[in-house]
Amino acid sequence: MRSLAALNEKVALLRLVGRLDEAWEIANEALRQSRFTGNREQAVASRIRRAQVLQFQGKLDEAASELTHCILDSEVHEWTRLAAYARQHRGKVYFDQGNLEVALADFTAAVFLREKDGADADELDSSLLAVAVVESHIAARGSAA
């Protein structure tokens, strides 16, 4: 149960069932373990999952900051899959904050990165749907003004 994959799965499951304090503890444990192994790519992935917990805890500014660092790390090392994953989740944080234009930029970047990486249809559709939702919110806000 100490494997990094098991820890990451446990974080996701705890987050989904709303046990956020436990998810936070396990996310930190996964981050420590990934740092211990020296695999920077795994450490970034763990930080993204930890940022998701922050988002679910309502700590949106902290989540956005953590995801920004993950994006920068991913882009510097050309970890396209992780960069797309981090942008997709930062877009969700910005959407939750009501920063629709910034969310749209992240979702659009996620689409581009996922296309570049040859992502499967489900991942690409997820980003395309996010773009469409944000565009409809922006249009609705514009017509209400």
MODELLER restraints for C-alpha pairs under 7 A, 6 or more apart:
rsr = mdl.restraints
at = mdl.atoms
rsr.add(forms.Gaussian(group=physical.xy_distance, feature=features.Distance(at['CA:4:A'], at['CA:30:A']), mean=5.91, stdev=0.5))
rsr.add(forms.Gaussian(group=physical.xy_distance, feature=features.Distance(at['CA:4:A'], at['CA:33:A']), mean=6.85, stdev=0.5))
rsr.add(forms.Gaussian(group=physical.xy_distance, feature=features.Distance(at['CA:7:A'], at['CA:26:A']), mean=6.43, stdev=0.5))
rsr.add(forms.Gaussian(group=physical.xy_distance, feature=features.Distance(at['CA:7:A'], at['CA:30:A']), mean=5.76, stdev=0.5))
rsr.add(forms.Gaussian(group=physical.xy_distance, feature=features.Distance(at['CA:8:A'], at['CA:27:A']), mean=6.94, stdev=0.5))
rsr.add(forms.Gaussian(group=physical.xy_distance, feature=features.Distance(at['CA:8:A'], at['CA:30:A']), mean=6.50, stdev=0.5))
rsr.add(forms.Gaussian(group=physical.xy_distance, feature=features.Distance(at['CA:11:A'], at['CA:23:A']), mean=4.76, stdev=0.5))
rsr.add(forms.Gaussian(group=physical.xy_distance, feature=features.Distance(at['CA:11:A'], at['CA:26:A']), mean=5.97, stdev=0.5))
rsr.add(forms.Gaussian(group=physical.xy_distance, feature=features.Distance(at['CA:11:A'], at['CA:27:A']), mean=5.81, stdev=0.5))
rsr.add(forms.Gaussian(group=physical.xy_distance, feature=features.Distance(at['CA:14:A'], at['CA:20:A']), mean=6.51, stdev=0.5))
rsr.add(forms.Gaussian(group=physical.xy_distance, feature=features.Distance(at['CA:14:A'], at['CA:22:A']), mean=6.84, stdev=0.5))
rsr.add(forms.Gaussian(group=physical.xy_distance, feature=features.Distance(at['CA:14:A'], at['CA:23:A']), mean=5.22, stdev=0.5))
rsr.add(forms.Gaussian(group=physical.xy_distance, feature=features.Distance(at['CA:15:A'], at['CA:23:A']), mean=5.70, stdev=0.5))
rsr.add(forms.Gaussian(group=physical.xy_distance, feature=features.Distance(at['CA:15:A'], at['CA:53:A']), mean=6.37, stdev=0.5))
rsr.add(forms.Gaussian(group=physical.xy_distance, feature=features.Distance(at['CA:20:A'], at['CA:53:A']), mean=6.54, stdev=0.5))
rsr.add(forms.Gaussian(group=physical.xy_distance, feature=features.Distance(at['CA:20:A'], at['CA:57:A']), mean=6.73, stdev=0.5))
rsr.add(forms.Gaussian(group=physical.xy_distance, feature=features.Distance(at['CA:23:A'], at['CA:53:A']), mean=6.78, stdev=0.5))
rsr.add(forms.Gaussian(group=physical.xy_distance, feature=features.Distance(at['CA:24:A'], at['CA:50:A']), mean=6.66, stdev=0.5))
rsr.add(forms.Gaussian(group=physical.xy_distance, feature=features.Distance(at['CA:24:A'], at['CA:53:A']), mean=6.24, stdev=0.5))
rsr.add(forms.Gaussian(group=physical.xy_distance, feature=features.Distance(at['CA:27:A'], at['CA:46:A']), mean=6.87, stdev=0.5))
rsr.add(forms.Gaussian(group=physical.xy_distance, feature=features.Distance(at['CA:27:A'], at['CA:49:A']), mean=6.88, stdev=0.5))
rsr.add(forms.Gaussian(group=physical.xy_distance, feature=features.Distance(at['CA:27:A'], at['CA:50:A']), mean=5.25, stdev=0.5))
rsr.add(forms.Gaussian(group=physical.xy_distance, feature=features.Distance(at['CA:30:A'], at['CA:46:A']), mean=6.30, stdev=0.5))
rsr.add(forms.Gaussian(group=physical.xy_distance, feature=features.Distance(at['CA:31:A'], at['CA:43:A']), mean=5.81, stdev=0.5))
rsr.add(forms.Gaussian(group=physical.xy_distance, feature=features.Distance(at['CA:31:A'], at['CA:46:A']), mean=5.24, stdev=0.5))
rsr.add(forms.Gaussian(group=physical.xy_distance, feature=features.Distance(at['CA:31:A'], at['CA:47:A']), mean=6.47, stdev=0.5))
rsr.add(forms.Gaussian(group=physical.xy_distance, feature=features.Distance(at['CA:34:A'], at['CA:42:A']), mean=5.75, stdev=0.5))
rsr.add(forms.Gaussian(group=physical.xy_distance, feature=features.Distance(at['CA:34:A'], at['CA:43:A']), mean=4.96, stdev=0.5))
rsr.add(forms.Gaussian(group=physical.xy_distance, feature=features.Distance(at['CA:35:A'], at['CA:43:A']), mean=5.71, stdev=0.5))
rsr.add(forms.Gaussian(group=physical.xy_distance, feature=features.Distance(at['CA:44:A'], at['CA:70:A']), mean=5.76, stdev=0.5))
rsr.add(forms.Gaussian(group=physical.xy_distance, feature=features.Distance(at['CA:45:A'], at['CA:82:A']), mean=6.77, stdev=0.5))
rsr.add(forms.Gaussian(group=physical.xy_distance, feature=features.Distance(at['CA:48:A'], at['CA:67:A']), mean=6.16, stdev=0.5))
rsr.add(forms.Gaussian(group=physical.xy_distance, feature=features.Distance(at['CA:48:A'], at['CA:70:A']), mean=6.72, stdev=0.5))
rsr.add(forms.Gaussian(group=physical.xy_distance, feature=features.Distance(at['CA:48:A'], at['CA:86:A']), mean=6.23, stdev=0.5))
rsr.add(forms.Gaussian(group=physical.xy_distance, feature=features.Distance(at['CA:51:A'], at['CA:63:A']), mean=4.69, stdev=0.5))
rsr.add(forms.Gaussian(group=physical.xy_distance, feature=features.Distance(at['CA:51:A'], at['CA:66:A']), mean=6.06, stdev=0.5))
rsr.add(forms.Gaussian(group=physical.xy_distance, feature=features.Distance(at['CA:51:A'], at['CA:67:A']), mean=6.43, stdev=0.5))
rsr.add(forms.Gaussian(group=physical.xy_distance, feature=features.Distance(at['CA:52:A'], at['CA:63:A']), mean=6.85, stdev=0.5))
rsr.add(forms.Gaussian(group=physical.xy_distance, feature=features.Distance(at['CA:54:A'], at['CA:60:A']), mean=6.75, stdev=0.5))
rsr.add(forms.Gaussian(group=physical.xy_distance, feature=features.Distance(at['CA:54:A'], at['CA:62:A']), mean=6.85, stdev=0.5))
rsr.add(forms.Gaussian(group=physical.xy_distance, feature=features.Distance(at['CA:54:A'], at['CA:63:A']), mean=5.33, stdev=0.5))
rsr.add(forms.Gaussian(group=physical.xy_distance, feature=features.Distance(at['CA:55:A'], at['CA:63:A']), mean=5.53, stdev=0.5))
rsr.add(forms.Gaussian(group=physical.xy_distance, feature=features.Distance(at['CA:55:A'], at['CA:93:A']), mean=6.52, stdev=0.5))
rsr.add(forms.Gaussian(group=physical.xy_distance, feature=features.Distance(at['CA:60:A'], at['CA:93:A']), mean=6.07, stdev=0.5))
rsr.add(forms.Gaussian(group=physical.xy_distance, feature=features.Distance(at['CA:64:A'], at['CA:90:A']), mean=5.72, stdev=0.5))
rsr.add(forms.Gaussian(group=physical.xy_distance, feature=features.Distance(at['CA:64:A'], at['CA:93:A']), mean=6.34, stdev=0.5))
rsr.add(forms.Gaussian(group=physical.xy_distance, feature=features.Distance(at['CA:67:A'], at['CA:86:A']), mean=5.84, stdev=0.5))
rsr.add(forms.Gaussian(group=physical.xy_distance, feature=features.Distance(at['CA:67:A'], at['CA:90:A']), mean=5.91, stdev=0.5))
rsr.add(forms.Gaussian(group=physical.xy_distance, feature=features.Distance(at['CA:70:A'], at['CA:86:A']), mean=6.51, stdev=0.5))
rsr.add(forms.Gaussian(group=physical.xy_distance, feature=features.Distance(at['CA:71:A'], at['CA:83:A']), mean=5.14, stdev=0.5))
rsr.add(forms.Gaussian(group=physical.xy_distance, feature=features.Distance(at['CA:71:A'], at['CA:86:A']), mean=5.82, stdev=0.5))
rsr.add(forms.Gaussian(group=physical.xy_distance, feature=features.Distance(at['CA:71:A'], at['CA:87:A']), mean=6.68, stdev=0.5))
rsr.add(forms.Gaussian(group=physical.xy_distance, feature=features.Distance(at['CA:74:A'], at['CA:80:A']), mean=6.80, stdev=0.5))
rsr.add(forms.Gaussian(group=physical.xy_distance, feature=features.Distance(at['CA:74:A'], at['CA:82:A']), mean=6.06, stdev=0.5))
rsr.add(forms.Gaussian(group=physical.xy_distance, feature=features.Distance(at['CA:74:A'], at['CA:83:A']), mean=5.08, stdev=0.5))
rsr.add(forms.Gaussian(group=physical.xy_distance, feature=features.Distance(at['CA:75:A'], at['CA:83:A']), mean=6.07, stdev=0.5))
rsr.add(forms.Gaussian(group=physical.xy_distance, feature=features.Distance(at['CA:80:A'], at['CA:113:A']), mean=6.08, stdev=0.5))
rsr.add(forms.Gaussian(group=physical.xy_distance, feature=features.Distance(at['CA:80:A'], at['CA:117:A']), mean=6.26, stdev=0.5))
rsr.add(forms.Gaussian(group=physical.xy_distance, feature=features.Distance(at['CA:81:A'], at['CA:114:A']), mean=6.66, stdev=0.5))
rsr.add(forms.Gaussian(group=physical.xy_distance, feature=features.Distance(at['CA:81:A'], at['CA:117:A']), mean=6.39, stdev=0.5))
rsr.add(forms.Gaussian(group=physical.xy_distance, feature=features.Distance(at['CA:84:A'], at['CA:110:A']), mean=4.43, stdev=0.5))
rsr.add(forms.Gaussian(group=physical.xy_distance, feature=features.Distance(at['CA:84:A'], at['CA:113:A']), mean=5.45, stdev=0.5))
rsr.add(forms.Gaussian(group=physical.xy_distance, feature=features.Distance(at['CA:84:A'], at['CA:114:A']), mean=6.09, stdev=0.5))
rsr.add(forms.Gaussian(group=physical.xy_distance, feature=features.Distance(at['CA:87:A'], at['CA:106:A']), mean=5.16, stdev=0.5))
rsr.add(forms.Gaussian(group=physical.xy_distance, feature=features.Distance(at['CA:87:A'], at['CA:107:A']), mean=6.58, stdev=0.5))
rsr.add(forms.Gaussian(group=physical.xy_distance, feature=features.Distance(at['CA:87:A'], at['CA:109:A']), mean=6.99, stdev=0.5))
rsr.add(forms.Gaussian(group=physical.xy_distance, feature=features.Distance(at['CA:87:A'], at['CA:110:A']), mean=5.68, stdev=0.5))
rsr.add(forms.Gaussian(group=physical.xy_distance, feature=features.Distance(at['CA:88:A'], at['CA:106:A']), mean=6.27, stdev=0.5))
rsr.add(forms.Gaussian(group=physical.xy_distance, feature=features.Distance(at['CA:88:A'], at['CA:107:A']), mean=5.46, stdev=0.5))
rsr.add(forms.Gaussian(group=physical.xy_distance, feature=features.Distance(at['CA:88:A'], at['CA:110:A']), mean=5.65, stdev=0.5))
rsr.add(forms.Gaussian(group=physical.xy_distance, feature=features.Distance(at['CA:88:A'], at['CA:127:A']), mean=6.86, stdev=0.5))
rsr.add(forms.Gaussian(group=physical.xy_distance, feature=features.Distance(at['CA:90:A'], at['CA:106:A']), mean=6.93, stdev=0.5))
rsr.add(forms.Gaussian(group=physical.xy_distance, feature=features.Distance(at['CA:91:A'], at['CA:103:A']), mean=4.13, stdev=0.5))
rsr.add(forms.Gaussian(group=physical.xy_distance, feature=features.Distance(at['CA:91:A'], at['CA:104:A']), mean=6.84, stdev=0.5))
rsr.add(forms.Gaussian(group=physical.xy_distance, feature=features.Distance(at['CA:91:A'], at['CA:106:A']), mean=5.06, stdev=0.5))
rsr.add(forms.Gaussian(group=physical.xy_distance, feature=features.Distance(at['CA:91:A'], at['CA:107:A']), mean=5.74, stdev=0.5))
rsr.add(forms.Gaussian(group=physical.xy_distance, feature=features.Distance(at['CA:92:A'], at['CA:103:A']), mean=6.70, stdev=0.5))
rsr.add(forms.Gaussian(group=physical.xy_distance, feature=features.Distance(at['CA:94:A'], at['CA:100:A']), mean=6.73, stdev=0.5))
rsr.add(forms.Gaussian(group=physical.xy_distance, feature=features.Distance(at['CA:94:A'], at['CA:102:A']), mean=6.60, stdev=0.5))
rsr.add(forms.Gaussian(group=physical.xy_distance, feature=features.Distance(at['CA:94:A'], at['CA:103:A']), mean=5.08, stdev=0.5))
rsr.add(forms.Gaussian(group=physical.xy_distance, feature=features.Distance(at['CA:95:A'], at['CA:103:A']), mean=5.47, stdev=0.5))
rsr.add(forms.Gaussian(group=physical.xy_distance, feature=features.Distance(at['CA:100:A'], at['CA:134:A']), mean=6.33, stdev=0.5))
rsr.add(forms.Gaussian(group=physical.xy_distance, feature=features.Distance(at['CA:100:A'], at['CA:138:A']), mean=6.73, stdev=0.5))
rsr.add(forms.Gaussian(group=physical.xy_distance, feature=features.Distance(at['CA:104:A'], at['CA:131:A']), mean=5.93, stdev=0.5))
rsr.add(forms.Gaussian(group=physical.xy_distance, feature=features.Distance(at['CA:104:A'], at['CA:134:A']), mean=6.09, stdev=0.5))
rsr.add(forms.Gaussian(group=physical.xy_distance, feature=features.Distance(at['CA:107:A'], at['CA:127:A']), mean=5.84, stdev=0.5))
rsr.add(forms.Gaussian(group=physical.xy_distance, feature=features.Distance(at['CA:107:A'], at['CA:130:A']), mean=6.35, stdev=0.5))
rsr.add(forms.Gaussian(group=physical.xy_distance, feature=features.Distance(at['CA:107:A'], at['CA:131:A']), mean=5.70, stdev=0.5))
rsr.add(forms.Gaussian(group=physical.xy_distance, feature=features.Distance(at['CA:108:A'], at['CA:131:A']), mean=6.33, stdev=0.5))
rsr.add(forms.Gaussian(group=physical.xy_distance, feature=features.Distance(at['CA:110:A'], at['CA:127:A']), mean=6.32, stdev=0.5))
rsr.add(forms.Gaussian(group=physical.xy_distance, feature=features.Distance(at['CA:111:A'], at['CA:124:A']), mean=6.18, stdev=0.5))
rsr.add(forms.Gaussian(group=physical.xy_distance, feature=features.Distance(at['CA:111:A'], at['CA:127:A']), mean=5.49, stdev=0.5))
rsr.add(forms.Gaussian(group=physical.xy_distance, feature=features.Distance(at['CA:111:A'], at['CA:128:A']), mean=6.44, stdev=0.5))
rsr.add(forms.Gaussian(group=physical.xy_distance, feature=features.Distance(at['CA:114:A'], at['CA:124:A']), mean=6.20, stdev=0.5))
